[in-house]
């Protein structure tokens, strides 16, 4: 039997409120990332992350 993960909520908001907002936003988030525009933005974000990671690695090597 799989264990259910314990939710860690370190905010002043009750978990049911966070869940309700997430349920409202989720369909729009999924639709955006499935769209052509969302795919392009995600690819641009990944390239930016790769660039930042390379810069960070180079700084560590130089130190």
Jmol script that loads the backbone (N, CA, C; Angstrom):
load data "model"
ATOM      1  N   UNK A   1       0.840  -1.169   0.000  1.00  0.00           N
ATOM      2  CA  UNK A   1       0.000   0.000   0.000  1.00  0.00           C
ATOM      3  C   UNK A   1       0.894   1.244   0.000  1.00  0.00           C
ATOM      4  N   UNK A   2       0.608   2.191  -0.878  1.00  0.00           N
ATOM      5  CA  UNK A   2       1.404   3.413  -0.973  1.00  0.00           C
ATOM      6  C   UNK A   2       1.040   4.375   0.149  1.00  0.00           C
ATOM      7  N   UNK A   3       2.062   5.029   0.644  1.00  0.00           N
ATOM      8  CA  UNK A   3       1.829   6.024   1.684  1.00  0.00           C
ATOM      9  C   UNK A   3       1.430   7.346   1.053  1.00  0.00           C
ATOM     10  N   UNK A   4       0.567   8.073   1.732  1.00  0.00           N
ATOM     11  CA  UNK A   4       0.190   9.397   1.291  1.00  0.00           C
ATOM     12  C   UNK A   4       1.195  10.385   1.872  1.00  0.00           C
ATOM     13  N   UNK A   5       1.695  11.293   1.031  1.00  0.00           N
ATOM     14  CA  UNK A   5       2.660  12.274   1.505  1.00  0.00           C
ATOM     15  C   UNK A   5       1.983  13.252   2.455  1.00  0.00           C
ATOM     16  N   UNK A   6       2.681  13.574   3.528  1.00  0.00           N
ATOM     17  CA  UNK A   6       2.172  14.565   4.461  1.00  0.00           C
ATOM     18  C   UNK A   6       2.424  15.946   3.864  1.00  0.00           C
ATOM     19  N   UNK A   7       1.399  16.756   3.814  1.00  0.00           N
ATOM     20  CA  UNK A   7       1.501  18.095   3.265  1.00  0.00           C
ATOM     21  C   UNK A   7       2.098  19.016   4.321  1.00  0.00           C
ATOM     22  N   UNK A   8       3.110  19.767   3.913  1.00  0.00           N
ATOM     23  CA  UNK A   8       3.731  20.734   4.814  1.00  0.00           C
ATOM     24  C   UNK A   8       3.242  22.115   4.400  1.00  0.00           C
ATOM     25  N   UNK A   9       2.486  22.743   5.258  1.00  0.00           N
ATOM     26  CA  UNK A   9       1.929  24.059   4.982  1.00  0.00           C
ATOM     27  C   UNK A   9       2.459  25.030   6.026  1.00  0.00           C
ATOM     28  N   UNK A  10       3.453  25.825   5.639  1.00  0.00           N
ATOM     29  CA  UNK A  10       4.040  26.803   6.545  1.00  0.00           C
ATOM     30  C   UNK A  10       3.525  28.206   6.246  1.00  0.00           C
ATOM     31  N   UNK A  11       2.267  28.305   5.882  1.00  0.00           N
ATOM     32  CA  UNK A  11       1.671  29.598   5.557  1.00  0.00           C
ATOM     33  C   UNK A  11       0.537  29.887   6.527  1.00  0.00           C
ATOM     34  N   UNK A  12       0.091  31.137   6.560  1.00  0.00           N
ATOM     35  CA  UNK A  12      -1.044  31.458   7.433  1.00  0.00           C
ATOM     36  C   UNK A  12      -2.391  31.018   6.841  1.00  0.00           C
ATOM     37  N   UNK A  13      -2.361  30.436   5.639  1.00  0.00           N
ATOM     38  CA  UNK A  13      -3.595  30.058   4.958  1.00  0.00           C
ATOM     39  C   UNK A  13      -3.929  28.598   5.225  1.00  0.00           C
ATOM     40  N   UNK A  14      -5.201  28.292   5.433  1.00  0.00           N
ATOM     41  CA  UNK A  14      -5.580  26.893   5.662  1.00  0.00           C
ATOM     42  C   UNK A  14      -5.372  26.067   4.388  1.00  0.00           C
ATOM     43  N   UNK A  15      -5.045  24.803   4.568  1.00  0.00           N
ATOM     44  CA  UNK A  15      -4.747  23.929   3.435  1.00  0.00           C
ATOM     45  C   UNK A  15      -5.916  23.832   2.465  1.00  0.00           C
ATOM     46  N   UNK A  16      -7.142  23.834   2.976  1.00  0.00           N
ATOM     47  CA  UNK A  16      -8.298  23.721   2.075  1.00  0.00           C
ATOM     48  C   UNK A  16      -8.389  24.929   1.149  1.00  0.00           C
ATOM     49  N   UNK A  17      -7.964  26.114   1.615  1.00  0.00           N
ATOM     50  CA  UNK A  17      -7.980  27.304   0.762  1.00  0.00           C
ATOM     51  C   UNK A  17      -6.913  27.194  -0.329  1.00  0.00           C
ATOM     52  N   UNK A  18      -5.744  26.714   0.028  1.00  0.00           N
ATOM     53  CA  UNK A  18      -4.668  26.516  -0.948  1.00  0.00           C
ATOM     54  C   UNK A  18      -5.102  25.496  -1.999  1.00  0.00           C
ATOM     55  N   UNK A  19      -5.710  24.412  -1.546  1.00  0.00           N
ATOM     56  CA  UNK A  19      -6.184  23.379  -2.472  1.00  0.00           C
ATOM     57  C   UNK A  19      -7.248  23.928  -3.420  1.00  0.00           C
ATOM     58  N   UNK A  20      -8.152  24.758  -2.907  1.00  0.00           N
ATOM     59  CA  UNK A  20      -9.218  25.321  -3.739  1.00  0.00           C
ATOM     60  C   UNK A  20      -8.641  26.228  -4.826  1.00  0.00           C
ATOM     61  N   UNK A  21      -7.678  27.061  -4.463  1.00  0.00           N
ATOM     62  CA  UNK A  21      -7.044  27.940  -5.451  1.00  0.00           C
ATOM     63  C   UNK A  21      -6.303  27.100  -6.487  1.00  0.00           C
ATOM     64  N   UNK A  22      -5.592  26.081  -6.030  1.00  0.00           N
ATOM     65  CA  UNK A  22      -4.847  25.216  -6.951  1.00  0.00           C
ATOM     66  C   UNK A  22      -5.791  24.522  -7.929  1.00  0.00           C
ATOM     67  N   UNK A  23      -6.931  24.050  -7.444  1.00  0.00           N
ATOM     68  CA  UNK A  23      -7.900  23.387  -8.334  1.00  0.00           C
ATOM     69  C   UNK A  23      -8.441  24.356  -9.375  1.00  0.00           C
ATOM     70  N   UNK A  24      -8.582  25.629  -9.011  1.00  0.00           N
ATOM     71  CA  UNK A  24      -9.072  26.633  -9.962  1.00  0.00           C
ATOM     72  C   UNK A  24      -8.023  26.972 -11.021  1.00  0.00           C
ATOM     73  N   UNK A  25      -6.768  27.060 -10.611  1.00  0.00           N
ATOM     74  CA  UNK A  25      -5.700  27.475 -11.522  1.00  0.00           C
ATOM     75  C   UNK A  25      -5.160  26.350 -12.396  1.00  0.00           C
ATOM     76  N   UNK A  26      -5.229  25.122 -11.908  1.00  0.00           N
ATOM     77  CA  UNK A  26      -4.600  23.990 -12.595  1.00  0.00           C
ATOM     78  C   UNK A  26      -4.998  23.845 -14.070  1.00  0.00           C
ATOM     79  N   UNK A  27      -6.285  23.890 -14.431  1.00  0.00           N
ATOM     80  CA  UNK A  27      -6.640  23.718 -15.847  1.00  0.00           C
ATOM     81  C   UNK A  27      -6.010  24.780 -16.753  1.00  0.00           C
ATOM     82  N   UNK A  28      -5.942  26.027 -16.276  1.00  0.00           N
ATOM     83  CA  UNK A  28      -5.334  27.087 -17.079  1.00  0.00           C
ATOM     84  C   UNK A  28      -3.828  26.903 -17.202  1.00  0.00           C
ATOM     85  N   UNK A  29      -3.198  26.446 -16.146  1.00  0.00           N
ATOM     86  CA  UNK A  29      -1.750  26.203 -16.181  1.00  0.00           C
ATOM     87  C   UNK A  29      -1.436  25.094 -17.180  1.00  0.00           C
ATOM     88  N   UNK A  30      -2.186  24.012 -17.122  1.00  0.00           N
ATOM     89  CA  UNK A  30      -1.972  22.892 -18.047  1.00  0.00           C
ATOM     90  C   UNK A  30      -2.209  23.341 -19.486  1.00  0.00           C
ATOM     91  N   UNK A  31      -3.287  24.084 -19.713  1.00  0.00           N
ATOM     92  CA  UNK A  31      -3.592  24.551 -21.067  1.00  0.00           C
ATOM     93  C   UNK A  31      -2.475  25.440 -21.604  1.00  0.00           C
ATOM     94  N   UNK A  32      -1.929  26.303 -20.750  1.00  0.00           N
ATOM     95  CA  UNK A  32      -0.838  27.179 -21.188  1.00  0.00           C
ATOM     96  C   UNK A  32       0.380  26.368 -21.599  1.00  0.00           C
ATOM     97  N   UNK A  33       0.786  25.418 -20.778  1.00  0.00           N
ATOM     98  CA  UNK A  33       1.994  24.658 -21.091  1.00  0.00           C
ATOM     99  C   UNK A  33       1.791  23.684 -22.244  1.00  0.00           C
ATOM    100  N   UNK A  34       0.563  23.364 -22.570  1.00  0.00           N
ATOM    101  CA  UNK A  34       0.297  22.526 -23.740  1.00  0.00           C
ATOM    102  C   UNK A  34       0.214  23.355 -25.019  1.00  0.00           C
ATOM    103  N   UNK A  35       0.056  24.676 -24.878  1.00  0.00           N
ATOM    104  CA  UNK A  35      -0.055  25.540 -26.052  1.00  0.00           C
ATOM    105  C   UNK A  35       1.315  25.770 -26.683  1.00  0.00           C
ATOM    106  N   UNK A  36       1.302  26.244 -27.917  1.00  0.00           N
ATOM    107  CA  UNK A  36       2.554  26.536 -28.619  1.00  0.00           C
ATOM    108  C   UNK A  36       3.331  27.637 -27.888  1.00  0.00           C
ATOM    109  N   UNK A  37       2.630  28.672 -27.450  1.00  0.00           N
ATOM    110  CA  UNK A  37       3.278  29.762 -26.714  1.00  0.00           C
ATOM    111  C   UNK A  37       3.916  29.246 -25.423  1.00  0.00           C
ATOM    112  N   UNK A  38       3.194  28.397 -24.714  1.00  0.00           N
ATOM    113  CA  UNK A  38       3.713  27.835 -23.473  1.00  0.00           C
ATOM    114  C   UNK A  38       4.941  26.976 -23.709  1.00  0.00           C
ATOM    115  N   UNK A  39       4.928  26.197 -24.787  1.00  0.00           N
ATOM    116  CA  UNK A  39       6.083  25.363 -25.122  1.00  0.00           C
ATOM    117  C   UNK A  39       7.306  26.228 -25.418  1.00  0.00           C
ATOM    118  N   UNK A  40       7.090  27.329 -26.153  1.00  0.00           N
ATOM    119  CA  UNK A  40       8.204  28.226 -26.475  1.00  0.00           C
ATOM    120  C   UNK A  40       8.763  28.874 -25.214  1.00  0.00           C
ATOM    121  N   UNK A  41       7.884  29.332 -24.341  1.00  0.00           N
ATOM    122  CA  UNK A  41       8.350  29.964 -23.107  1.00  0.00           C
ATOM    123  C   UNK A  41       9.081  28.964 -22.217  1.00  0.00           C
ATOM    124  N   UNK A  42       8.597  27.732 -22.173  1.00  0.00           N
ATOM    125  CA  UNK A  42       9.253  26.714 -21.366  1.00  0.00           C
ATOM    126  C   UNK A  42      10.651  26.417 -21.908  1.00  0.00           C
ATOM    127  N   UNK A  43      10.773  26.315 -23.226  1.00  0.00           N
ATOM    128  CA  UNK A  43      12.087  26.073 -23.834  1.00  0.00           C
ATOM    129  C   UNK A  43      13.033  27.235 -23.540  1.00  0.00           C
ATOM    130  N   UNK A  44      12.532  28.465 -23.615  1.00  0.00           N
ATOM    131  CA  UNK A  44      13.360  29.636 -23.302  1.00  0.00           C
ATOM    132  C   UNK A  44      13.789  29.596 -21.837  1.00  0.00           C
ATOM    133  N   UNK A  45      12.893  29.197 -20.961  1.00  0.00           N
ATOM    134  CA  UNK A  45      13.214  29.093 -19.532  1.00  0.00           C
ATOM    135  C   UNK A  45      14.297  28.035 -19.307  1.00  0.00           C
ATOM    136  N   UNK A  46      14.159  26.889 -19.993  1.00  0.00           N
ATOM    137  CA  UNK A  46      15.160  25.833 -19.838  1.00  0.00           C
ATOM    138  C   UNK A  46      16.531  26.302 -20.319  1.00  0.00           C
ATOM    139  N   UNK A  47      16.570  27.018 -21.449  1.00  0.00           N
ATOM    140  CA  UNK A  47      17.847  27.540 -21.941  1.00  0.00           C
ATOM    141  C   UNK A  47      18.455  28.513 -20.930  1.00  0.00           C
ATOM    142  N   UNK A  48      17.621  29.365 -20.339  1.00  0.00           N
ATOM    143  CA  UNK A  48      18.101  30.318 -19.337  1.00  0.00           C
ATOM    144  C   UNK A  48      18.644  29.577 -18.113  1.00  0.00           C
ATOM    145  N   UNK A  49      17.950  28.530 -17.685  1.00  0.00           N
ATOM    146  CA  UNK A  49      18.414  27.748 -16.541  1.00  0.00           C
ATOM    147  C   UNK A  49      19.753  27.084 -16.841  1.00  0.00           C
ATOM    148  N   UNK A  50      19.885  26.532 -18.042  1.00  0.00           N
ATOM    149  CA  UNK A  50      21.148  25.901 -18.435  1.00  0.00           C
ATOM    150  C   UNK A  50      22.282  26.921 -18.427  1.00  0.00           C
ATOM    151  N   UNK A  51      22.005  28.113 -18.954  1.00  0.00           N
ATOM    152  CA  UNK A  51      23.009  29.175 -18.989  1.00  0.00           C
ATOM    153  C   UNK A  51      23.432  29.561 -17.571  1.00  0.00           C
ATOM    154  N   UNK A  52      22.458  29.744 -16.681  1.00  0.00           N
ATOM    155  CA  UNK A  52      22.765  30.119 -15.303  1.00  0.00           C
ATOM    156  C   UNK A  52      23.534  29.014 -14.587  1.00  0.00           C
ATOM    157  N   UNK A  53      23.169  27.763 -14.835  1.00  0.00           N
ATOM    158  CA  UNK A  53      23.880  26.644 -14.212  1.00  0.00           C
ATOM    159  C   UNK A  53      25.321  26.564 -14.703  1.00  0.00           C
ATOM    160  N   UNK A  54      25.533  26.801 -15.994  1.00  0.00           N
ATOM    161  CA  UNK A  54      26.892  26.784 -16.539  1.00  0.00           C
ATOM    162  C   UNK A  54      27.726  27.908 -15.924  1.00  0.00           C
ATOM    163  N   UNK A  55      27.131  29.097 -15.799  1.00  0.00           N
ATOM    164  CA  UNK A  55      27.845  30.220 -15.192  1.00  0.00           C
ATOM    165  C   UNK A  55      28.208  29.906 -13.745  1.00  0.00           C
ATOM    166  N   UNK A  56      27.278  29.298 -13.035  1.00  0.00           N
ATOM    167  CA  UNK A  56      27.526  28.952 -11.636  1.00  0.00           C
ATOM    168  C   UNK A  56      28.638  27.902 -11.531  1.00  0.00           C
ATOM    169  N   UNK A  57      28.619  26.911 -12.403  1.00  0.00           N
ATOM    170  CA  UNK A  57      29.669  25.890 -12.408  1.00  0.00           C
ATOM    171  C   UNK A  57      31.026  26.511 -12.722  1.00  0.00           C
ATOM    172  N   UNK A  58      31.056  27.442 -13.676  1.00  0.00           N
ATOM    173  CA  UNK A  58      32.310  28.105 -14.030  1.00  0.00           C
ATOM    174  C   UNK A  58      32.846  28.931 -12.862  1.00  0.00           C
ATOM    175  N   UNK A  59      31.955  29.571 -12.124  1.00  0.00           N
ATOM    176  CA  UNK A  59      32.378  30.350 -10.960  1.00  0.00           C
ATOM    177  C   UNK A  59      32.954  29.433  -9.888  1.00  0.00           C
ATOM    178  N   UNK A  60      32.340  28.270  -9.701  1.00  0.00           N
ATOM    179  CA  UNK A  60      32.841  27.328  -8.702  1.00  0.00           C
ATOM    180  C   UNK A  60      34.209  26.783  -9.107  1.00  0.00           C
ATOM    181  N   UNK A  61      34.396  26.520 -10.391  1.00  0.00           N
ATOM    182  CA  UNK A  61      35.679  26.010 -10.873  1.00  0.00           C
ATOM    183  C   UNK A  61      36.770  27.067 -10.727  1.00  0.00           C
ATOM    184  N   UNK A  62      36.399  28.331 -10.933  1.00  0.00           N
ATOM    185  CA  UNK A  62      37.375  29.421 -10.852  1.00  0.00           C
ATOM    186  C   UNK A  62      37.771  29.722  -9.411  1.00  0.00           C
ATOM    187  N   UNK A  63      36.918  29.369  -8.472  1.00  0.00           N
ATOM    188  CA  UNK A  63      37.196  29.695  -7.062  1.00  0.00           C
ATOM    189  C   UNK A  63      38.207  28.762  -6.443  1.00  0.00           C
TER     190      UNK A  63
END
end "model"
wireframe off; spacefill off
backbone 0.3
color backbone group
